[in-house]
Amino acid sequence: MADVARAPQVARTYAKASGVLVIVLGRFGSAIASALGQLGQDVLAVEKSPELVAQWAGSLPLVEADCTNPAALEALGARDFPVAAAASARAGDARLRE
């Protein structure tokens, strides 16, 4: 698990031509991140819940950050990822951007 202080460095490692940023590791986000990782895709997951971060630590490259804060997204270099998936806890409120 990457700590918040190292988040920008970790993000730059994954933000390349094939990197995917997955924001929120709920049921939908974790399924996307896991499936893409199993397919060999470079994935960086971002989650604000310390409990979920602890649950996924060691399984996925991830950073603990609150992505509802624009400054956190900027610090992560979210614009440098060619693909991002963001999933909220509300049913049917998943968004994909390419």
C-alpha positions as CSV (number, residue, x, y, z in Angstrom):
1,M,0.0,0.0,0.0
2,A,1.2,3.5,-0.8
3,D,0.9,6.1,1.9
4,V,-0.6,9.5,1.1
5,A,2.8,11.2,1.2
6,R,4.0,9.0,-1.6
7,A,0.8,9.1,-3.7
8,P,2.1,11.4,-6.5
9,Q,5.2,9.2,-7.0
10,V,3.1,6.1,-7.1
11,A,0.6,7.6,-9.4
12,R,3.3,8.6,-11.9
13,T,4.5,5.0,-12.0
14,Y,1.0,3.9,-13.3
15,A,0.0,6.9,-15.3
16,K,1.4,5.9,-18.6
17,A,-0.1,5.0,-22.0
18,S,-1.8,1.9,-20.6
19,G,-2.6,2.9,-17.0
20,V,-6.1,2.8,-15.6
21,L,-7.1,4.9,-12.5
22,V,-9.9,3.2,-10.5
23,I,-11.5,5.5,-8.0
24,V,-13.4,3.9,-5.1
25,L,-13.0,0.3,-4.2
26,G,-16.6,-0.7,-3.6
27,R,-18.1,-3.8,-5.2
28,F,-17.9,-2.3,-8.7
29,G,-14.6,-0.5,-8.5
30,S,-12.8,-3.5,-6.9
31,A,-14.2,-5.8,-9.5
32,I,-12.9,-3.6,-12.3
33,A,-9.5,-3.2,-10.7
34,S,-9.2,-6.9,-10.0
35,A,-10.3,-7.9,-13.5
36,L,-8.0,-5.4,-15.2
37,G,-5.1,-6.5,-13.0
38,Q,-5.6,-10.1,-13.8
39,L,-5.6,-9.2,-17.5
40,G,-2.1,-7.6,-17.0
41,Q,-3.4,-4.0,-17.2
42,D,-1.5,-1.4,-15.1
43,V,-4.0,-0.3,-12.5
44,L,-3.9,2.2,-9.7
45,A,-6.8,2.1,-7.2
46,V,-7.7,5.1,-5.0
47,E,-9.9,4.7,-1.9
48,K,-10.6,7.1,1.0
49,S,-11.8,4.4,3.4
50,P,-8.9,3.2,5.6
51,E,-10.8,-0.1,6.1
52,L,-11.0,-0.8,2.4
53,V,-7.4,0.3,1.8
54,A,-6.3,-2.2,4.5
55,Q,-8.6,-4.9,2.9
56,W,-7.0,-4.5,-0.5
57,A,-3.4,-3.8,0.6
58,G,-1.1,-6.2,-1.1
59,S,-3.7,-7.2,-3.7
60,L,-3.7,-4.1,-5.8
61,P,-1.5,-1.1,-6.2
62,L,-3.5,1.5,-4.3
63,V,-3.4,4.9,-2.6
64,E,-5.5,6.2,0.2
65,A,-7.0,9.6,-0.8
66,D,-10.3,11.4,-0.9
67,C,-11.0,11.9,-4.6
68,T,-14.0,14.1,-3.9
69,N,-11.3,16.7,-3.2
70,P,-10.0,18.2,-6.5
71,A,-6.6,18.8,-4.9
72,A,-6.2,15.1,-4.2
73,L,-7.0,14.3,-7.8
74,E,-4.5,16.9,-8.9
75,A,-1.8,15.5,-6.5
76,L,-2.4,12.0,-7.9
77,G,-1.9,13.3,-11.5
78,A,-5.3,11.9,-12.5
79,R,-5.2,13.9,-15.8
80,D,-2.1,11.8,-16.8
81,F,-4.1,8.5,-16.8
82,P,-5.5,7.7,-20.3
83,V,-8.5,5.9,-18.7
84,A,-10.3,6.3,-15.4
85,A,-13.2,4.5,-13.8
86,A,-15.0,6.1,-10.9
87,A,-17.7,4.2,-9.0
88,S,-19.8,5.6,-6.2
89,A,-21.7,3.8,-3.5
90,R,-25.0,4.7,-5.1
91,A,-26.5,2.1,-7.4
92,G,-26.3,3.0,-11.0
93,D,-24.0,5.9,-10.5
94,A,-20.9,4.5,-12.1
95,R,-19.0,6.6,-14.7
96,L,-16.4,5.6,-17.2
97,R,-14.2,8.1,-19.0
98,E,-11.8,7.4,-21.8
